[in-house]
């Protein structure tokens, strides 16, 4: 990967946003480039956290496997997002698995070298604190979703979030699915069959229109109400 591409990627990453050019250069000096094929493993649950990754291109899923062998996706990370940084700083083992969803370019930061560099450059540590706080908030929200909200509420919230990402790219009221519907079902803590029925019911209610991996949001306010859990819908016809 070219140096200018990597430098731009660091400057656009929330983890390193606002740091100086000198700090970015120092970070690139300790980073290792990794180009991985689809379904390549970044780390496994129980492995020692000896470093973390930054996604330059492609996407990575972090997931758990239940005792009966079922996969549950915890999060999907895309361009500009760090993967596996939390256990690196706690000095513990990775609590889940991580695998590429497609061919991906990554930067790998070894734990010891990163901590040594960050201890001498306080802005990096401040950015890291902000990112870890944001991750904690997201996981708290996810626990709330899985324990308190119906599938329709969880799906509405995810579609609105995806539409927000598409809006940044200039596409209004469109949720672009970056993963398969089976993977989305896993991320939402439900079955593909229930997710399919929920999509169908939301379509019949005029809330959305599904176009393969594109979902057009026809009634944003209605979706917002459902996302709040104040007006749940039954996925069954």
N, C-alpha and C positions, 0 to 999 in steps of 0.2 A: 504494500500500500504506500502511496506517495506521502511524503512528509506533510505537505500542505493540506492533504485530505484529513490526515490524522489530527493535525493542529486545529482544523475547523471543527472536527467532530468533538474534540475536547472542549472547545469554546462554547459549543451548543449543548453540552451535557449539563444538566442541573447540578450534578455532583461537583463539577469544576467551573461552573458559570461565574464569571467575574474575576477569576484569578488572573494574575499577570502573565504576560508572554513568557517571562523567565520561568514562572512556575510550571506553565504548560510544557516548556522545553525540558525541564527537569523531569516531569512525569513521563514524557515520551522516552527519556533516557533510561528509565527503569522498566518500561513496558515491553512486553513481548507480543508480536503479531501472531494471531492464530487464524487460519483459514480452514473452516470445518465444513464437511459435507452435511447434507440433511440427515437427521437422526443420530448425529454424533453426540457422545456423552461429555458434558463439561465436568460434572462431579456426581457422586453417588451419596445417598443418605448414609451417614455414619463415617464418611471419610473426614480426615483432618482438614480444616479450612486453612490451606496454605497460601491462598491468594484469591482474588476476585476478578471478574471480567467486566468489560464495557463493550456493548454491542455497537459496532460501527455500521454494519448492514446485516439484513436478515432478521431472524427472531428466535427467541429461546423460550421454552416452557419450563417452569419449575413445578414439580408435581410430587405427590406422595402415592405410595402403593399400599392398599389396605391388606390385612391378613388373608383375605380371600382372593387377592390378586387384582382387584379393581384399581384403576388409575384415577386419581383425583387431581385435576390441575389447580394449582394455587394461584399462578400468575403467568401472564405472557409478557415478556420483555422485548421491546423493539429498539430501533436505532436511537442511540444516545442514552440508553438506560444501563445502569450497573446491575450486575447479577452476582449474588453471593457475597456481598460486602458485609452483611450483618454478622455472620459467624466469624468472619475474618477478624473483626475488631473485638469480638468477645473471646477470641482465642479458643473456640470450641469446634465441634464437628458440624458438618453440613447437616441440617435437619431434613433435607429433601433431596430429590434427584433433579438434575437439569440436563436438558437435551435440546439440540437445535431442531426447529420446525422446518427449516429450509437451509440451503447453503448460506453460511454466515461468515462475516469477517468480524473478528473480535480482537480486543486488546486484553492481555492478561497482566495483572499487577501482582507480583509476589508480595506476600504479607510483610515479611521482615523489611524488605527494601522500601515498601510504601510507607510503613509506619516510621521508619527512620527519616525519610524525606519529609513526611507530614509534620513530624515533631520540630523540624527546623523551619517550616513554612506554615504559620498559623492559619492563613486564609483557607488552606486545604482542609484543615480540621474543622473550621467553622462551617464550610460547605458540607462536609460529611455529617456533621451534627444535624444540619437542616434536612438533609436527605433521609437520615435514619428516623427523624421525627415524622417525616411525611410517610415513610414506609409503615411506621407503627400505626399511624392514623388509618392508612388504607387497610391494614390487616384487622384493625378494630372494626372498621366498616364491613369487612367481609364476614367476620364472625357474626355481626348483627344481621347481615343479609341471610346467612345460612340458618340462623337460629330463630329469627323472628319473621322474616318476610316470605311471602308466597313466591312461586316460580315466576309469575307474571311481573311482580314487583322487581325481582332481581334482574329479569330480562330487560324490562323497561329502563332500569338504571344503567345497565351496560350499553344498551342501544344509544341512549342519550350521551353517554360518555364517548362512545365511538363517533357519534355525529359531531361532537365537539372537536375531536381530532381531525375529522374530514374538513370541518370548517376552516381550520388553520391552513389547509391545502387548497382552499377556495371552493369547496363543494359543500353546498348548504343542505341541511336536513337529510343527509345520507349517512347511514352507518355502514362502513365497509368492514366485513368480517375478515379478519386476518387468519382465522383458524376454521377448521371444519365445524359443522354443527354438532357432531359427536364430541369434539373437543370443547366446544362452547357449553354443551350440556354438562360435561365433567366439571368445568370451571364454575358452573352455577349450582353444582351439587344436586343434579337431577338426572333423569334418564333421557336418551335421545327421543323416545316415544312421547314423553311428557312435554319436552321442549317443542317437538313438532306440533302437538296439539295446541300448545300455547301460541305458537306462531300463527296457526290457522285461525284460532279464535280472535287474536288481535287483528288479523287481516279482515275477518268478517265484520268486526266492529269499526272498521275504517281507520284504525290507528296507524297501520303500516302497510306497505306493499313490498313483498319479497321478490327480488330479482337476482336469483342465484346467490352470490356472495354480497350483493348490495341490498340494503334494506332502506327503503324510502320512508321517512317519518312523515306521515300525513296529518297527524294530530299531536303536535308536540306537547300542548297543554294537557291533553288526556293522558299521555305517557308519563308526564311529570306527576300527575295525581296518582297514577298506579304505582310509580316508583316510590312514592312516599308511603305506600301501603294503606292509604286511606280509602281506596276503592279497588280492592282485589277482584280478579276475575277468575272464574273456574275454567281450567283448560279443557275440560270435557265438553263436548258439543251439547 
